[in-house]
Amino acid sequence: MTLWTAAEAAEATGGRVTSGWQATGVSIDTRTLQPGDLFVALKDARDGHDFVAQALETGAAAALVSRIPEGVSQDAPLLIVDAVLPALEALGRAARARTKARVIAVTGSVGKTSTKEMLRGVLSAFGRTHASVASYNNHWGVPLTLARMPAETGFAVIEIGMNHPGEIAPLSRLARPHVAMITTVAAAHLEAFGSVEGIAREKADILAGLEPGGAAVFNAEIDTAEILRSAAEAAGAQYIGFGEVKGAHHRLLDARMTERVTVAQARAWRSELLYKIAATGRHFAMNGLGVLAVAHVLGLDRALAVAALGRWAPVKGRGERQRIVLDPVDPANAVDLIDDSYNANPASMAAALAVLAAIPVRDDVGRIAAGRRIAYLGDMAELGATAPELHAGVAALPAMAAIDRVHCVGPLSRHLWEALPEDKRGRWHETAAQMAERLRRDLDAGDVVLIKGSNSVGLTALVDEIRKMGHSGPQ
């Protein structure tokens, strides 16, 4: 199905086409480019113009460029513009304008991507749904997501992130959401914002592009909830709070965690609500409640939304669970892995450790009689001057009482390692590669293992090393 014709793309961007073409997708990376894609030659760590010839050889329908690259013929299928990123933004703006989709924008210090995927799953039960890929939530990810949106889309879920002040508002204005959801506000990117209150004000800027009559759905139990509420009132938005606190429109009453599922009870305005998440964790239940609040705002059938939510499970790097079978002859000879290696801040670290603490170990299946809960924790990035204190504070979290051994990776995590009781203190290394060298000797059948840290620490290397230990499969 055609996503963009040459004429449509030229009109949207104000650019010039060298020939007629039709694109079925939009790509910024030759490694994932599909035949028929419009290749966008963005400049980041590398200049995308250097890959235009390769993209066209791979089957790209055309390339969006600001100049004809060396080695590319004058009559190659190109869309030539003054600057590539503004042109991509214009393409996204045009895609948003031509669709009648109900648009939901999601931000938050923790849980953006998981919540976006929950929304994708729930809304797909009601119509054609388009959503951000992976964590494409920044100054190029949002316009790219919009540019990829088919005109016939029924629902769109746009994830919006930030690292510095002033990033969210322009992305919200580009997305023009009907519903804006804020999962939570926590100590993340403190280096750039100075305080949690500053982070809350930036998150509240997701309301800047809200369509008239739109709604704000936000976590009502956080300390900065009043900042979000005030911003919603100032924007003239309907606001729906979710959380465990009294007065929340969608109020969580109970969340019971089992090995594989979290079952939650809530009250949605004046009616009882029972739902489940195919993952362990109160934070998943909380974000799921926010998703059901969005469904309520959109006027969708609650029973169908609850059923669709129950089919969601965490994705790679964000709480995904796998059983790594060490001996194919004996499936019980296995390690349970929780891969939460993509990102970390104090709030998400506390949530992940609570999940680890809640999952039962298996005894009498390995060389060590008792199964153990083991965590490999890496640095939490962008916390500013408070970083040493916040890392050390992880050792005092209530969940630590149920965890047997903690290994730490990175210079900041040294503060956590030193704060741990000696009986829980494992190894500390500056890099993930150093930690990986002895990792296999740390683990035994029956153990439950959590990998958690900021992406920059590279703890995916530990995840890969554990997966190499045996035959893995989804639980």
KASULVEN-V664955 format. One record per pair of residues at least 12 apart in sequence whose C-alpha atoms are under 7 Angstrom apart, sorted by the first residue. I is the first residue (numbers start at 0). J is the second residue. D is the distance in whole Angstrom. If there is no record, write none. Layout:
i=<I/I>
j=<J/J>
d=<D/D>
This chain:
i=<0/1/1/1/2/2/2/2/3/3/3/4/4/4/5/5/5/8/9/11/11/11/12/12/12/14/14/14/15/15/15/16/16/16/17/17/17/17/17/18/20/20/20/21/22/22/22/22/23/23/24/24/24/25/25/25/26/26/27/27/27/29/34/34/34/35/35/35/36/36/37/37/37/37/37/38/38/38/38/38/39/39/39/40/40/40/40/41/41/48/48/49/52/52/61/61/62/62/62/63/63/63/63/64/64/64/64/64/65/65/65/65/65/66/87/87/88/90/91/91/91/91/92/94/94/94/94/95/95/97/98/98/98/99/100/100/100/100/101/101/101/101/102/102/102/102/102/102/103/103/103/103/103/103/103/104/104/104/104/104/104/104/104/105/105/105/105/105/105/106/106/106/106/106/106/106/107/107/107/107/107/108/108/108/108/109/109/109/110/111/111/112/113/114/115/115/117/117/118/119/120/120/120/121/121/121/122/124/126/126/127/127/127/128/128/128/128/129/129/129/129/129/130/130/130/131/131/131/131/136/136/136/137/137/137/141/141/141/162/163/164/164/167/167/167/168/168/168/168/171/171/171/172/172/175/175/175/176/176/176/177/177/177/177/178/178/178/179/179/179/179/179/180/180/180/181/181/181/182/182/182/183/184/184/185/186/186/187/187/187/188/188/189/189/189/190/190/190/196/199/199/199/200/203/203/206/212/213/213/214/214/214/215/215/215/215/215/216/216/216/216/216/217/217/217/218/218/218/219/219/219/219/220/220/220/241/241/242/248/248/249/249/249/249/249/249/250/250/250/251/251/251/252/252/253/254/254/256/256/257/258/258/258/259/259/259/260/260/260/260/260/261/261/261/261/261/261/261/262/262/262/263/263/274/275/276/276/276/277/277/277/277/278/278/279/280/282/291/315/316/316/316/316/317/317/317/317/318/318/318/319/319/319/320/320/320/320/320/321/321/321/321/321/321/321/322/322/322/322/322/322/322/323/323/323/323/323/323/324/324/324/325/325/325/326/327/331/332/332/332/333/333/334/334/334/334/334/335/335/335/336/336/336/337/337/337/338/338/338/339/339/340/340/340/340/340/340/340/341/341/341/342/342/342/343/343/343/343/344/345/349/352/353/355/355/356/356/356/360/360/360/360/361/361/362/364/364/365/365/365/366/367/370/370/371/371/371/371/372/372/372/372/372/372/373/373/373/373/373/373/373/374/374/374/374/374/374/375/375/375/375/375/375/376/376/376/376/376/376/377/377/377/377/377/377/377/377/378/378/378/378/378/378/378/379/379/380/387/387/390/390/390/390/391/391/391/393/394/394/394/403/404/404/404/405/405/405/406/406/406/406/407/407/407/408/408/408/408/408/409/409/409/409/410/413/431/431/431/431/431/435/435/450>
j=<23/21/22/23/22/23/24/149/21/22/23/20/21/22/19/20/21/90/78/89/90/93/86/89/90/78/79/80/78/79/80/77/78/79/74/75/76/77/78/76/60/61/76/60/35/36/37/60/35/36/36/37/147/37/38/147/38/39/39/40/41/54/57/58/59/58/59/60/59/60/59/60/61/62/63/54/59/61/62/63/62/63/64/62/63/64/83/83/84/64/68/68/70/71/76/77/76/77/78/77/78/79/83/77/78/79/80/83/79/80/81/82/83/79/142/143/142/146/142/143/145/146/173/145/146/148/150/145/174/150/150/151/152/153/152/153/154/155/153/154/155/177/154/155/156/176/177/178/155/156/157/176/177/178/179/156/157/158/159/176/178/179/180/157/158/159/179/180/181/158/159/160/180/181/182/202/181/182/183/184/202/183/184/185/187/182/183/347/182/158/182/134/313/286/156/158/308/311/290/156/307/308/311/304/307/308/154/307/153/154/152/153/154/152/153/154/155/148/152/154/155/156/155/156/157/144/156/157/158/158/159/160/159/160/161/157/159/170/188/191/192/201/201/204/205/204/205/207/208/205/207/208/207/208/208/209/210/208/209/210/209/210/213/214/213/214/215/205/206/214/215/216/215/216/217/216/217/218/217/218/286/218/198/199/346/344/345/344/381/382/381/382/381/382/383/381/382/383/223/223/226/227/226/227/230/234/236/236/237/236/237/238/231/236/237/238/239/238/239/240/289/293/239/240/241/240/241/242/240/241/242/247/242/243/244/288/289/285/267/268/265/266/267/268/288/292/265/266/267/264/265/266/264/265/265/281/284/279/280/279/279/358/359/277/278/279/275/276/277/278/279/275/276/277/278/279/280/284/274/275/276/275/284/305/309/308/309/311/309/310/311/312/312/313/354/354/350/304/338/338/339/340/341/338/339/340/341/337/338/339/337/338/339/336/337/338/473/474/335/336/337/471/472/473/474/334/335/336/471/472/473/474/335/466/469/470/471/472/469/470/471/468/469/470/469/470/364/364/365/444/444/445/443/444/445/446/447/446/447/448/447/448/449/448/449/450/449/450/462/450/451/450/451/452/453/454/458/459/452/453/454/452/453/454/379/451/452/453/379/389/396/398/398/372/449/398/401/402/372/445/446/447/445/446/445/444/445/443/444/445/443/443/445/446/403/445/446/447/402/403/404/446/447/448/402/403/404/405/447/448/449/404/405/406/448/449/450/405/406/407/449/450/451/406/407/408/450/451/452/407/408/409/412/451/452/453/456/408/409/411/412/452/453/456/452/453/453/411/414/411/412/414/415/414/415/418/415/415/418/419/423/423/424/425/423/424/425/424/425/426/427/426/427/428/427/428/429/430/431/428/429/430/456/429/427/456/457/458/460/461/461/464/462>
d=<6/6/6/5/6/5/6/6/6/5/7/6/4/6/5/5/6/7/7/6/6/6/5/5/6/6/5/5/6/5/7/6/4/6/6/7/6/6/7/6/6/7/7/6/5/5/6/6/5/6/4/6/6/5/6/6/5/6/5/6/7/6/7/4/5/6/5/5/5/5/6/6/5/5/7/7/6/6/5/6/6/5/7/7/6/6/7/6/6/7/6/7/7/6/5/5/7/5/6/6/5/6/7/7/6/5/6/6/5/5/5/5/6/6/6/7/5/5/5/6/5/4/6/6/6/6/7/6/7/6/5/6/7/7/5/4/5/6/6/5/6/6/6/5/6/5/5/7/6/5/6/5/6/5/6/6/5/6/7/6/6/5/6/6/5/6/6/5/6/6/5/6/6/5/6/7/5/5/5/6/7/6/5/6/6/7/6/6/6/7/7/6/7/6/6/7/6/6/6/7/6/7/7/6/5/6/7/7/6/7/5/5/6/6/6/5/6/6/7/6/5/6/6/5/6/5/7/6/6/5/4/5/6/6/7/7/7/7/6/6/7/6/7/6/6/5/6/5/7/5/6/5/6/4/5/5/6/7/5/6/6/5/5/7/6/5/6/7/6/6/5/6/6/5/6/6/5/7/6/6/6/6/7/6/6/7/6/6/7/6/5/6/6/5/6/5/5/4/6/6/7/7/7/6/6/7/6/5/6/5/4/6/6/6/6/5/6/6/5/6/7/7/7/5/6/6/5/6/5/5/5/6/5/6/6/7/6/7/6/5/7/6/4/6/7/7/5/5/6/6/4/7/5/5/7/6/7/6/6/6/7/5/7/6/5/6/7/6/5/5/5/6/5/7/6/5/6/7/6/4/7/6/6/6/5/7/5/7/6/7/6/5/6/7/6/5/7/7/7/5/5/5/5/6/4/7/6/6/5/4/6/5/7/6/5/6/7/7/6/5/7/7/6/5/6/6/5/6/6/6/6/6/6/6/6/6/4/7/5/5/6/6/4/6/7/7/7/6/7/5/5/6/7/5/6/5/6/6/5/6/6/5/6/6/5/6/6/5/7/6/5/6/5/5/7/7/6/6/7/6/5/5/4/5/5/7/5/5/5/7/7/6/5/7/7/6/5/6/7/6/6/6/4/7/6/6/6/6/5/6/7/7/4/5/6/7/5/6/5/5/7/6/5/6/6/6/5/6/6/5/6/6/5/6/6/5/6/6/5/6/6/5/6/6/5/6/6/5/6/6/5/6/6/6/4/7/6/7/5/5/5/6/6/7/6/5/6/6/6/7/6/6/5/5/4/6/6/6/6/5/6/4/6/6/6/6/5/7/5/5/6/6/5/7/6/5/5/6/6/6/4/6/7/6/7/7/6/6/7/7/6/7/7>
